[in-house]
């Protein structure tokens, strides 16, 4: 009888283990802690931003590889070819609308469109004045090219009536200063050395969009962003007058099979970089998912809607993530705990009482055998029952609430001892 408790509890324990094992098959394995980021040229803002990501993510034990490219269009191809996991692109790229397996996870900062032109013969008030001119629109497959072609096309400028050239930023700057081209388009941060150099050049002017708000109404991904006199350099007074610029945003995109864990980690970490006030950005404006022109990653949508989970607020990210993945194990646990909780107290009572009741089998046997015993045998049974009494007192430990049943057992022992003594006395 002493093993009855184990014969009941062991099958239950095995059932619990089996349930956890079967449920574990439905748990996604932890994601590989390595990502490859497609940026742009090594001297561009995307590359510099990727270096910052590398620094903060590797503190979280995520290995970061950086791939350089010609820009947004090539970055999309790198994602398609699965050579990159995440990529920087310029918002508003039309080609992305057809890429249903690529999702956006965030806009991270403004990217102004700068149009510089040679000012030796005229002041340019409208882009239509560039018809018949030589215009650099950025490298092929770059975001600059994509946006420049949209803006130029809106003003009736195309390859048939003008000469559109595909130069890198550095090449276009040199050609413009030499007078070999008439204008150049560049999408870049105001911190760019090229921007500052061109603003300082007295022979080069920066185009101001008089109709900036009209463009922003036509294209949801564009915003009118004025830059005021002296904003970039007060000492040199750059720019020398108020300028109306158009700005798109730099976006992060991923394939739809990208890890949800890494998506949340990236968004959580890059806040530290992009939530600060900038030349065009207000405090905590970025990162965000506003005005994106492609479908938003579900987990990114959830993160921007609800923020950190309560687990992420309590634990370091990877611990919180692992706990979250294991929450499916609560299903068998809760399923088993409901019936087990109902049976726990009866099982507990039974296990305590069994410590007392297990002795009755042996006591009853001695009692029956002593009925027909003679003097010498009676003495042996008396010694046996007294030894059993000592053993019971030594081994039987029960809570106070069960002491009544314990003393019933002792009383029965005393009764049998009394019966045997009476028989010995009568003989």
C-alpha positions as CSV (number, residue, x, y, z in Angstrom):
1,X,0.0,0.0,0.0
2,X,3.0,2.3,0.5
3,X,3.5,2.5,-3.2
4,X,-0.1,3.4,-4.1
5,X,0.7,7.1,-4.1
6,X,3.5,6.6,-6.7
7,X,1.3,4.4,-8.9
8,X,-1.1,7.3,-9.2
9,X,1.3,10.2,-9.4
10,X,3.8,8.7,-11.8
11,X,1.3,8.3,-14.7
12,X,0.1,11.9,-14.1
13,X,3.7,13.1,-14.3
14,X,4.3,11.2,-17.4
15,X,1.1,12.6,-18.9
16,X,2.3,16.2,-18.1
17,X,5.8,15.5,-19.7
18,X,4.2,14.0,-22.8
19,X,1.9,17.0,-23.2
20,X,4.7,19.4,-22.9
21,X,6.8,17.4,-25.4
22,X,4.0,17.3,-28.0
23,X,3.2,21.0,-27.5
24,X,6.9,21.9,-27.9
25,X,6.8,20.7,-31.5
26,X,4.6,23.7,-32.3
27,X,7.0,26.2,-30.8
28,X,9.1,28.1,-33.4
29,X,12.8,27.8,-32.9
30,X,14.7,30.8,-31.8
31,X,15.7,33.0,-34.7
32,X,19.3,33.1,-35.9
33,X,21.0,36.1,-34.4
34,X,22.6,37.4,-37.6
35,X,21.3,39.9,-40.1
36,X,22.6,41.4,-43.4
37,X,21.7,45.1,-44.1
38,X,21.7,46.5,-47.7
39,X,22.6,50.2,-47.6
40,X,23.9,52.4,-50.4
41,X,27.3,53.8,-51.3
42,X,30.0,53.7,-48.6
43,X,29.9,57.5,-48.3
44,X,26.1,57.8,-48.1
45,X,23.8,58.3,-45.1
46,X,22.4,54.8,-45.3
47,X,25.8,53.3,-44.8
48,X,26.6,55.6,-41.8
49,X,23.2,54.7,-40.3
50,X,23.9,51.0,-40.8
51,X,27.2,51.4,-38.8
52,X,25.2,52.8,-35.9
53,X,22.8,49.8,-36.1
54,X,25.7,47.4,-36.1
55,X,27.1,49.0,-33.0
56,X,23.9,48.8,-30.9
57,X,22.7,45.4,-32.2
58,X,25.9,43.7,-31.6
59,X,25.6,44.7,-28.0
60,X,22.5,42.5,-28.1
61,X,24.5,39.6,-29.5
62,X,23.2,40.0,-33.0
63,X,25.8,39.8,-35.7
64,X,25.4,42.5,-38.4
65,X,26.7,42.3,-41.9
66,X,26.6,45.4,-44.2
67,X,26.2,45.2,-48.0
68,X,26.8,48.4,-50.1
69,X,24.9,49.0,-53.3
70,X,23.9,51.7,-55.8
71,X,20.8,52.6,-53.8
72,X,17.1,51.7,-53.3
73,X,16.4,49.8,-56.5
74,X,19.4,47.5,-56.0
75,X,18.5,47.0,-52.4
76,X,15.1,45.7,-53.4
77,X,16.9,43.2,-55.7
78,X,19.2,42.1,-52.9
79,X,16.2,41.3,-50.7
80,X,14.6,39.4,-53.6
81,X,17.8,37.4,-54.1
82,X,17.9,36.7,-50.3
83,X,21.3,38.3,-50.1
84,X,20.1,40.8,-47.6
85,X,17.5,40.5,-44.7
86,X,16.8,44.2,-44.2
87,X,17.4,47.2,-46.5
88,X,17.2,50.9,-46.6
89,X,15.1,52.4,-49.3
90,X,13.6,55.8,-50.2
91,X,9.9,56.1,-49.6
92,X,7.7,56.2,-52.7
93,X,9.5,53.7,-54.9
94,X,6.8,52.5,-57.4
95,X,8.5,49.1,-58.0
96,X,7.8,48.1,-54.4
97,X,4.1,48.2,-54.9
98,X,4.4,45.0,-56.9
99,X,6.7,43.3,-54.4
100,X,4.0,41.7,-52.2
101,X,6.6,39.6,-50.2
102,X,8.4,42.8,-49.1
103,X,7.1,44.8,-46.1
104,X,8.0,48.0,-44.5
105,X,8.9,48.1,-40.8
106,X,9.6,51.9,-40.3
107,X,10.3,55.3,-41.6
108,X,13.4,56.6,-39.8
109,X,14.2,60.1,-40.9
110,X,13.5,62.8,-43.6
111,X,15.5,62.8,-46.8
112,X,15.3,66.1,-48.5
113,X,15.4,66.5,-52.3
114,X,18.1,69.1,-53.3
115,X,18.2,70.5,-56.8
116,X,21.3,72.5,-57.5
117,X,21.8,74.4,-60.7
118,X,24.4,76.7,-62.4
119,X,23.3,80.3,-61.7
120,X,25.6,82.1,-64.2
121,X,22.8,83.0,-66.6
122,X,19.4,82.7,-64.9
123,X,17.5,82.3,-61.6
124,X,15.3,79.2,-61.8
125,X,11.8,79.7,-60.4
126,X,10.1,76.6,-61.9
127,X,11.5,73.3,-63.0
128,X,10.1,73.7,-66.5
129,X,13.1,76.0,-67.1
130,X,15.3,72.9,-67.2
131,X,13.8,71.7,-70.5
132,X,16.7,71.2,-73.0
133,X,19.3,71.2,-70.2
134,X,21.8,68.6,-69.1
135,X,20.5,67.2,-65.8
136,X,22.1,64.5,-63.5
137,X,19.4,62.5,-61.8
138,X,21.5,60.1,-59.7
139,X,22.8,56.7,-60.4
140,X,20.6,54.1,-62.1
141,X,18.5,52.0,-59.8
142,X,18.8,54.6,-57.0
143,X,16.0,56.3,-55.1
144,X,17.2,59.7,-56.4
145,X,16.6,58.6,-60.0
146,X,13.1,57.3,-59.2
147,X,12.1,60.5,-57.4
148,X,13.8,62.8,-60.0
149,X,12.0,61.1,-62.9
150,X,8.6,61.6,-61.2
151,X,9.2,65.3,-60.5
152,X,10.7,66.0,-64.0
153,X,7.9,64.1,-65.7
154,X,5.3,66.3,-63.8
155,X,7.0,69.3,-65.4
156,X,7.1,67.9,-68.9
157,X,10.8,67.1,-68.9
158,X,12.0,63.8,-70.3
159,X,14.7,62.1,-72.4
160,X,13.1,63.5,-75.6
161,X,13.5,67.1,-74.7
162,X,16.4,67.1,-72.3
163,X,19.6,65.2,-71.6
164,X,19.2,63.1,-68.5
165,X,22.5,61.7,-67.0
166,X,23.2,59.0,-64.5
167,X,26.0,60.1,-62.3
168,X,27.1,59.5,-58.8
169,X,26.7,62.4,-56.3
170,X,30.4,63.1,-56.4
171,X,30.6,62.9,-60.2
172,X,27.5,65.2,-60.6
173,X,28.9,67.7,-58.2
174,X,32.2,68.0,-60.1
175,X,30.5,68.2,-63.4
176,X,28.1,71.0,-62.1
177,X,31.0,73.0,-60.7
178,X,32.9,72.7,-64.0
179,X,29.8,73.8,-65.9
180,X,29.5,70.6,-67.9
181,X,25.9,70.0,-66.7
182,X,23.2,72.5,-65.8
183,X,21.6,70.9,-62.8
184,X,21.7,67.9,-60.5
185,X,19.2,66.1,-58.2
186,X,20.4,64.7,-54.9
187,X,18.5,63.1,-52.1
188,X,20.6,63.4,-49.0
189,X,21.0,64.5,-45.5
190,X,21.9,68.1,-44.9
191,X,25.0,66.9,-43.1
192,X,26.4,65.7,-46.4
193,X,29.7,67.3,-47.3
194,X,28.6,67.6,-50.9
195,X,25.5,69.6,-49.8
196,X,27.6,72.0,-47.8
197,X,30.2,72.4,-50.6
198,X,27.6,73.2,-53.1
199,X,25.8,75.7,-50.8
200,X,29.2,77.5,-50.3
201,X,29.9,77.8,-54.0
202,X,28.8,81.3,-55.3
203,X,28.3,79.9,-58.8
204,X,25.8,77.3,-57.7
205,X,22.2,77.9,-56.5
206,X,19.7,75.8,-54.6
207,X,16.3,75.5,-56.2
208,X,13.4,76.5,-54.0
209,X,10.0,74.8,-54.7
210,X,7.4,77.5,-54.9
211,X,4.8,74.8,-55.3
212,X,6.2,72.5,-52.5
213,X,2.7,72.0,-51.0
214,X,1.2,71.1,-54.3
215,X,3.8,68.3,-54.7
216,X,3.0,67.1,-51.2
217,X,-0.7,66.9,-52.0
218,X,0.0,64.9,-55.1
219,X,2.5,62.5,-53.5
220,X,1.5,61.2,-50.0
221,X,5.2,60.3,-49.3
222,X,6.5,63.8,-49.9
223,X,6.3,66.7,-47.4
224,X,7.1,70.4,-47.8
225,X,10.1,71.0,-45.5
226,X,11.3,74.6,-45.4
227,X,14.9,75.3,-44.5
228,X,15.6,78.7,-43.2
229,X,18.4,81.2,-43.9
230,X,21.6,80.2,-42.0
231,X,20.1,76.9,-40.7
232,X,23.0,74.8,-41.9
233,X,25.8,77.2,-41.0
234,X,25.1,80.5,-39.3
235,X,28.6,81.8,-39.6
236,X,28.7,81.2,-43.4
237,X,25.0,82.0,-43.7
238,X,24.1,78.7,-45.4
239,X,21.7,78.8,-47.1
240,X,21.7,82.5,-47.9
241,X,17.9,82.7,-48.0
242,X,14.8,80.7,-47.0
243,X,14.4,77.6,-49.2
244,X,11.3,75.4,-49.7
245,X,12.4,71.8,-50.1
246,X,10.5,68.6,-50.6
247,X,11.4,65.6,-48.4
248,X,10.6,61.9,-48.6
249,X,11.6,59.5,-45.8
250,X,14.2,56.8,-45.5
251,X,12.5,53.5,-44.8
252,X,13.5,50.1,-43.5
253,X,12.1,47.1,-45.4
254,X,12.3,43.4,-44.9
255,X,11.1,40.2,-46.6
256,X,7.8,38.8,-45.2
257,X,9.7,35.8,-43.8
258,X,12.0,37.9,-41.6
259,X,12.1,37.0,-38.0
260,X,9.4,38.7,-35.8
261,X,11.8,38.6,-32.9
262,X,14.5,40.5,-34.8
263,X,11.9,42.9,-36.2
264,X,10.9,43.9,-32.6
265,X,14.5,44.0,-31.4
266,X,15.5,46.3,-34.3
267,X,12.6,48.7,-33.8
268,X,13.3,48.7,-30.0
269,X,16.9,49.5,-30.4
270,X,16.8,52.1,-33.3
271,X,14.5,54.3,-31.3
272,X,17.6,55.4,-29.5
273,X,19.1,56.7,-32.7
274,X,16.1,58.2,-34.5
275,X,13.9,59.7,-31.8
276,X,16.0,62.8,-31.3
277,X,15.2,66.2,-32.7
278,X,16.9,67.0,-36.0
279,X,17.1,69.7,-38.6
280,X,13.7,68.6,-40.0
281,X,12.6,66.1,-37.4
282,X,10.8,66.9,-34.1
283,X,11.5,65.0,-30.9
284,X,10.1,61.4,-31.0
285,X,8.8,61.9,-34.5
286,X,10.8,58.9,-35.8
287,X,10.8,56.0,-36.2
288,X,7.1,55.8,-37.3
289,X,4.9,54.0,-39.9
290,X,3.2,57.2,-41.3
291,X,2.7,57.7,-45.0
292,X,4.3,54.4,-46.1
293,X,3.5,53.5,-49.6
294,X,3.9,49.7,-49.2
295,X,2.3,47.2,-46.8
296,X,3.5,47.3,-43.2
297,X,5.0,44.3,-41.5
298,X,2.4,42.9,-39.1
299,X,4.8,42.7,-36.1
300,X,6.0,46.3,-36.8
301,X,2.4,47.5,-36.9
302,X,1.8,45.7,-33.6
303,X,4.9,47.2,-32.0
304,X,4.0,50.8,-33.0
305,X,0.5,50.3,-31.8
306,X,1.1,48.7,-28.4
307,X,4.8,49.3,-27.8
308,X,6.9,47.0,-25.6
309,X,5.2,44.0,-24.0
310,X,5.1,43.7,-20.2
311,X,7.7,41.0,-20.4
312,X,10.0,43.3,-22.4
313,X,9.6,46.0,-19.7
314,X,10.6,43.5,-17.0
315,X,13.3,41.3,-18.6
316,X,16.2,41.8,-21.1
317,X,14.9,41.4,-24.6
318,X,16.0,37.9,-25.4
319,X,14.8,36.5,-22.1
320,X,11.4,38.1,-22.7
321,X,11.3,36.8,-26.2
322,X,12.0,33.2,-25.1
323,X,9.4,33.4,-22.4
324,X,6.9,34.7,-25.0
325,X,7.7,31.9,-27.4
326,X,7.2,29.3,-24.6
327,X,3.7,30.7,-23.7
328,X,2.2,28.0,-25.9
329,X,3.2,25.5,-23.2
330,X,0.6,27.1,-20.9
331,X,-2.1,25.3,-23.0
332,X,-1.3,21.7,-21.7
333,X,-0.4,23.1,-18.3
334,X,-3.7,24.8,-17.8
335,X,-5.6,21.9,-19.4
336,X,-4.0,19.5,-16.9
337,X,-4.1,21.8,-13.9
338,X,-8.0,22.2,-14.0
339,X,-8.7,18.4,-13.3
340,X,-5.5,18.1,-11.2
341,X,-6.5,21.0,-9.0
342,X,-9.9,19.3,-8.3
343,X,-8.2,16.0,-7.4
344,X,-5.2,17.5,-5.4
345,X,-6.9,17.8,-2.0
346,X,-8.5,14.4,-2.1
347,X,-5.2,12.9,-3.2
348,X,-3.4,14.7,-0.4
349,X,-5.9,13.5,2.2
350,X,-5.6,9.9,0.8
351,X,-1.7,10.1,0.9
352,X,-1.8,11.2,4.6
353,X,-4.3,8.7,5.7
354,X,-2.5,5.9,3.8
355,X,0.4,6.5,6.3
356,X,-2.0,5.4,9.0
357,X,-4.2,2.8,7.2
358,X,-1.3,0.9,5.7
359,X,-0.6,-0.6,9.2
360,X,-4.0,-2.1,9.6
361,X,-3.4,-5.0,7.3
362,X,-0.6,-6.3,9.5
363,X,-2.4,-5.5,12.7
364,X,-5.5,-7.4,11.5
365,X,-3.4,-10.4,10.6
366,X,-1.8,-10.5,14.1
367,X,-5.3,-10.2,15.7
368,X,-6.7,-13.1,13.8
369,X,-3.7,-15.4,14.3
370,X,-3.7,-14.6,18.0
371,X,-7.3,-15.8,18.5
372,X,-6.4,-19.5,18.4
373,X,-2.8,-19.2,19.7
374,X,-1.5,-20.9,22.9
375,X,0.6,-19.5,25.6
376,X,4.0,-19.6,23.9
377,X,2.6,-18.3,20.6
378,X,0.6,-15.6,22.5
379,X,3.8,-14.3,24.0
380,X,5.4,-14.2,20.5
381,X,2.4,-12.3,19.1
382,X,2.5,-9.9,22.1
383,X,6.2,-9.2,21.4
384,X,5.4,-8.7,17.8
385,X,2.5,-6.3,18.4
386,X,4.5,-4.3,20.9
387,X,7.4,-4.0,18.4
388,X,5.0,-3.0,15.7
389,X,3.6,-0.3,18.0
390,X,7.2,1.1,18.5
391,X,7.7,1.0,14.7
392,X,4.5,2.8,14.0
393,X,5.3,5.6,16.5
394,X,8.8,6.0,14.9
395,X,7.7,6.0,11.3
396,X,4.2,7.6,11.2
397,X,4.4,11.4,11.0
398,X,1.2,13.1,10.2
399,X,-0.2,16.7,10.4
400,X,-2.0,17.7,13.6
401,X,-5.3,17.7,11.8
402,X,-4.9,13.9,11.3
403,X,-3.8,13.0,14.9
404,X,-7.3,11.7,15.7
405,X,-7.0,9.0,13.2
406,X,-3.4,8.3,14.4
407,X,-4.5,7.8,18.0
408,X,-7.4,5.6,16.8
409,X,-4.6,3.4,15.3
410,X,-2.7,3.4,18.6
411,X,-5.9,2.6,20.5
412,X,-6.6,-0.4,18.4
413,X,-3.0,-1.6,19.0
414,X,-3.6,-1.2,22.8
415,X,-6.8,-3.1,22.5
416,X,-5.1,-6.1,20.8
417,X,-2.3,-6.0,23.4
418,X,-5.0,-6.0,26.2
419,X,-6.8,-9.0,24.6
420,X,-3.5,-11.0,24.4
421,X,-2.6,-10.1,28.0
422,X,-6.1,-11.2,29.1
423,X,-5.7,-14.5,27.3
424,X,-2.3,-15.1,28.9
425,X,-3.7,-14.3,32.4
426,X,-6.7,-16.7,31.9
427,X,-4.3,-19.5,30.9
